[in-house]
Amino acid sequence: MSNTSTASSSGGIGFAGLLTILFIALKLTGVITWSWVWVLSPLWIGFVLFLGFLLLALIMALVFSNTPLKRTYRSHR
């Protein structure tokens, strides 16, 4: 009998990881003369964008939670 267990994983390194490896290889071979901050930028740019969207969502939630949906106006007599 053969054991046919099929385990799947998420699939590997991803685009940012490949780009980081490419930038490191280009930096080490002297093709690019960027700072290491920019060579490693694919690792942190996604995180910074995520934090920006999270902050924007938090600000929007705070703004819209304090705004009433319907305003009732009383007529002054």
Buried (B, 14 or more C-beta within 10 A) or exposed (E): EEEEEEEEEEEEEEEBEEBBEEBEEBBEEEEEEEEEEEBBBBEEEEEEEEEEEEEEEEEEEEEEEEEEEEEEEEEEE
